[in-house]
């Protein structure tokens, strides 16, 4: 598996565990936490990439993953796309699946 696909698959696994809007990640009480915090139980699309990268600056795979999602989803900001009021976890997972298929 190539680095980009591997990064997308790992990030998708976070979204599959739990998804949120309005914050990169939340704990079980719904409070905002860092994406790599061990108490995190749900992540937004961008937060999932941060969780994969850990407490480090964004990796090039993360940057490329965000770009690919934006290209496939026809949007400029994954955060705004993720946080759209009618967006669902299934929408986010479907977009990750499309990106994984072409990575």
Secondary structure, DSSP 8 states (H G I E B T S, - for coil): --HHHHHHHHHHHHHHH-B-SSSSEEETTS-B--TT-TTEEEE-HHHHHHHHH-SSS--HHHHHHHHHHHHHHT-S-HHHHHH-TT--HHHHHHHHHHHHHH-
